[in-house]
């Protein structure tokens, strides 16, 4: 093995996890092994790849460039692999996408199930924004969709989709009501919301923070949590069962609102809390026609 590639797996693990400890766990080796191999790789390159800051490591500009090179290589390798499969499958375009869960399930998958993509072979993976960016950068995905912009010289981010975040409650739940004297004040609504229990889900922190800051100026000092789910589907089901409130993308509610199991709670005088989805691609990468068509369809939703 060429000395320049001997420790690439270690470099990729450290870059993607941002930690020598987590890289060691991912590679099933000790932390000292990761540290040694990174030092050997840096010695061979003649320059540091990471800045050590406690338990975290920050990639240098060279590390960003190297990661982009690895991503292009993996993309070419996967294209070569697809080309040698032979038969009809090799002639069909392969669309490898990484995406956040709720956007992928409720927006992207229905589009990809349409007639316009019948001829495309689809590889769809779900994950956090960090997972999406890592998959695109290292060539495991041709492109991705993430909720936030990451700091990376290897990737480009383009806003393609916006949607409102809404507070939901069980359909039969009693909300603050007007008294004989006056309607519930905004402070009454704030007290009611903050006294309620919430159902959370993976990656809910930014969603909840954005909604609370838009409506009340800040997050509650302590959020009362009645349960946590991996996916939004289960979150909506627990809200419908009366376990608590939640804040979710409006596009995830169609079935539940039709069935009258949950309801949107519109606070008096509130403004829509808007969340965003960004198209993630490798910097200066070439977009095939199928991918360009998908971007157009996402923008048109």
ABEGO torsion letter per residue (X at the ends): XBAAAAAAAAAAAAAAAGBAAAAAAAAGBBAAAAAAAAAAAAAAAGBBABBBBEABBBBBAAAAAAAAAAAAAAAAAAAAAAAAAEEAAAABBBBBBBBBAAAAAAAAAAAAABAAAAABBBBBBBBBAAAAAAAAAAGABABBBBABBBBBAABBBBBABBBBBBBBBBAABBBBBBBAABBBBAAAAAAAAAABBBBBBBGAAAAAAAAAAAAAGBBBABBBBAEBBABAAAAAAAAAAGAEBBBBBAAAAAAAAAAGABBBBBBBGBBBBBBBBBBBBBBGBBBBAAAAAAAAAAAAX
